Amino acid sequence: MKNLGMQAFGGFLFLFLVMSSSIFLPAWTFNYWQAWTFLAVFFGSVLAITIYLMKKDPKLLERRVRGGPSAEKEKSQQVIQSIAGIAFIAIFLISALDHRFGWSAVSLFIVLVGDVLVALGLLVVFLVFRENTFTSATIEIATDQKVISTGPYSLVRHPMYSGAFIMLLGVPIALGSWWGLLAVIPLILVIVARLFDEEKFLAQSLVGYPEYLNRVLYRLIPFVW
């Protein structure tokens, strides 16, 4: 448990350093209140989720810390994860450059709406974690895994991705940038590609998943798609 905690908080610190550097270096200033507010909202939420998992579901936390391109078994998923990581960092780089050169005019109210979207998206992710202990960071099947069809899974097949999309749309807005939304587009596309690959894998490998696909028709947005 101690080693798991060190891994989790080590990953937390590493992510903070990467994201902070990706924002403040291209912005070339620390006088960027939108960034400080976003970082507080994002990492406050992530810290709360991490502490919850340490106490309530350490096995899920262990599955989550074993992520990244190198952890994937399929070459296609390694590529998808690599592209996703680059696109994720690009959101911060473009938004920070936008702040530095003043390309966008985003009001205080809209910036705060962006922070709300970030918090809301992470809340959806938390609800998914609470409902499904098998939400690994990689596409795999655990020995005792079963189909989860309750809670958010009764509405859409991939609620964690739904939460991630809400959060991602909020990030550039929270950083005061409209141009940063451009980097969200390729990230959404690669996540959708991962989603299709994941469905195919689960339908072949997880007992009861094909029936679940027939019951829950929507992948990300209820009554839309």
PyMOL commands that set and color helices and strands:
alter all, ss='L'
color gray80, all
select helices_A, chain A and resi 2-27+33-56+58-65+69-71+75-101+108-131+151-154+159-174+181-205+209-215
alter helices_A, ss='H'
color red, helices_A
deselect
rebuild
show_as cartoon
